[in-house]
Amino acid sequence: MSISREKSKFENRFTEEVIEITAVTGASGIGAGRGGGAKLWNASIPLIAWKNVLSTETKIEELRLEWQVNDEEWEQSKDILKKNTVVRLLVRRAENSMMLVKVLETAYKDDELEMILQESLKPVFYTDEVLGKFELDKSVKTFEKKVLWAGEEGNLYFDWDEDESGMKAALETAYALFENQEEWNMKIRRYAAKELTELANDWLQDNEEAEIDKITNDMFMELMKLDCISVYSDGDFNLFFFDGEMFWGHSIIVSGNINGDLTSAEIAG
């Protein structure tokens, strides 16, 4: 698809009318993505509240402020807006998003929006009677806390959900992992070693400074160190491990389900 068609397809999602608004940016800051074959980046930042300057009504709702940029423009636009800030903008509307037309002010004074911003900066906690108190990382909407699992310290994560039953279901996944943590730990490490030791030895051959000639399954399991655990409402989980430099600092990720299935072991990062 040509750049002009990409732009046209993007802009057609929004109304033609340009309006001036003041808004509060969210906690995650600016990000960008580009689909396969696309020439332009879709950049965006979340907004958590906004109002039309011609109206007295403030809308507290989450939506995305979006714009399109090429490679050079993306480098220039990474810092045009900051997270957790009151700003003044020209935009075009869509149902659940806005298209950025122009940044008018990056630090705007508005008492009402400033109160909303300050309220949004307060920490949010979730207390579980079994696992204790979690704090919300608002940039990714994930609850987290330090835990000790199978003798190693790491972080435990589950996603924020408007429906609390979804969070409780994710914690049920954590309960299963913690109840039989030593058994799960050995099962997960053996699986990772079975799937990845051969690959680790391939990487070893390219390491001219290596002090060993071969990585065994037992060595692989010993070199894995827990980083974090993510649990989900459907019983799925991901365990992330530091790689002991077997993959030059990449993470080892093992995925499975509390029904006993381990589905993948891979490296990332």
Residue pairs with C-beta under 8 A, 6 or more apart in sequence:
1 9
1 37
1 38
1 39
2 39
3 39
3 40
3 70
6 38
6 39
6 40
6 68
7 40
7 68
10 40
10 42
10 66
10 68
10 99
11 92
11 99
13 94
13 97
13 99
14 92
14 93
14 94
14 97
14 98
14 99
15 92
15 93
15 94
16 92
17 92
17 93
18 90
18 91
18 92
18 101
19 52
19 54
19 90
19 91
19 92
19 93
20 52
20 53
20 54
20 88
20 89
20 90
20 104
21 50
21 51
21 52
21 53
21 88
21 89
21 90
21 91
21 98
22 50
22 51
22 53
22 86
22 87
22 88
22 89
22 108
22 110
22 113
23 47
23 49
23 50
23 51
23 65
23 86
23 87
23 88
23 89
23 113
24 47
24 48
24 49
24 50
24 84
24 85
24 86
24 87
24 113
24 116
24 117
24 120
25 45
25 46
25 47
25 48
25 65
25 81
25 82
25 83
25 84
25 85
25 87
26 45
26 46
26 47
26 48
26 62
26 83
26 84
26 120
26 138
27 46
27 83
27 84
27 120
27 138
27 139
28 45
28 46
28 83
28 138
28 139
28 140
29 45
29 82
29 83
29 139
30 43
30 44
30 45
30 77
30 78
30 79
30 80
30 81
30 83
31 43
31 44
31 45
32 41
32 42
32 43
32 44
32 69
32 74
33 41
33 42
34 40
34 41
34 42
39 70
40 68
40 69
40 70
41 68
41 69
41 70
41 71
41 73
41 74
42 66
42 67
42 68
43 66
43 67
43 68
43 69
43 74
43 77
44 64
44 65
44 66
44 67
44 97
45 64
45 65
45 81
45 83
46 62
46 63
46 64
46 65
47 62
47 63
47 64
47 65
47 98
48 60
48 61
48 62
48 116
48 120
49 58
49 59
49 60
49 61
49 113
49 116
50 58
50 59
50 61
50 63
50 98
51 57
51 58
51 59
51 112
51 113
53 88
58 112
58 113
58 116
60 116
63 96
63 97
63 98
64 96
64 97
64 98
65 81
65 89
65 91
65 97
65 98
65 99
65 100
66 97
66 98
66 99
66 100
67 77
67 99
67 100
69 76
69 77
80 103
80 106
81 87
81 103
81 106
82 106
83 139
84 117
84 120
84 121
85 106
85 107
85 117
86 107
86 108
86 109
86 110
86 113
86 114
86 117
87 103
87 104
87 105
87 106
87 107
87 108
88 103
88 104
88 105
88 108
89 98
89 100
89 101
89 102
89 103
89 104
90 100
90 101
90 102
90 104
91 98
91 99
91 100
91 101
92 98
92 99
92 101
93 99
120 138
123 135
123 136
124 135
124 136
124 138
125 133
125 134
125 135
125 136
126 133
126 134
126 136
126 143
126 167
127 133
127 134
128 134
128 171
130 171
130 175
131 145
131 147
131 156
131 171
131 174
131 175
131 178
132 145
133 145
134 143
134 144
134 145
134 156
134 158
135 143
135 144
135 145
136 142
136 143
136 160
137 143
137 144
141 159
141 160
142 157
142 158
142 159
142 160
143 157
143 158
143 159
143 160
143 167
144 155
144 156
144 157
145 155
145 156
146 153
146 154
146 155
146 156
147 153
147 154
147 155
147 156
147 178
147 229
149 156
149 177
149 178
149 181
149 185
149 226
149 229
150 181
150 182
150 184
150 185
150 226
152 225
152 226
153 226
154 226
154 227
154 228
154 229
155 227
155 228
155 229
156 174
156 228
156 229
156 231
157 228
157 229
157 230
157 231
158 167
158 170
158 171
158 174
158 230
158 231
158 232
159 166
159 167
159 170
159 232
160 167
161 167
161 170
161 233
166 233
167 233
169 233
169 234
170 231
170 232
170 233
171 231
172 235
173 231
173 232
173 233
173 235
173 236
173 237
173 258
174 229
174 231
174 237
176 235
176 258
177 184
177 229
177 231
177 237
177 258
187 262
188 239
188 254
188 256
188 262
189 221
189 224
190 217
190 221
191 254
191 262
191 265
192 220
192 221
192 224
192 241
192 252
192 254
192 265
193 217
193 218
193 220
193 221
194 217
194 265
195 264
195 265
196 220
196 252
196 265
196 266
196 267
197 215
197 216
197 217
197 220
199 247
199 267
200 215
200 220
200 246
200 247
201 214
201 215
203 246
203 247
203 248
204 210
204 212
204 213
204 214
204 215
204 246
207 248
212 219
215 223
215 246
220 246
222 244
223 243
223 244
223 245
223 246
224 241
224 242
224 243
224 244
224 252
225 241
225 242
225 244
226 239
226 240
226 241
226 242
227 240
227 241
227 242
227 251
228 239
228 240
229 237
229 238
229 239
229 240
230 237
230 238
230 239
230 240
231 237
234 257
235 257
235 258
235 259
236 255
236 256
236 257
237 255
237 256
237 257
237 258
238 253
238 254
238 255
239 253
239 254
239 255
240 251
240 252
240 253
241 251
241 252
241 253
241 254
242 251
242 252
243 249
243 250
243 251
243 252
243 267
247 267
249 269
250 267
250 268
250 269
251 267
251 268
251 269
252 265
252 266
252 267
253 264
253 265
253 266
253 267
253 268
254 262
254 264
254 265
255 262
255 263
255 264
255 265
256 262
256 263
257 263
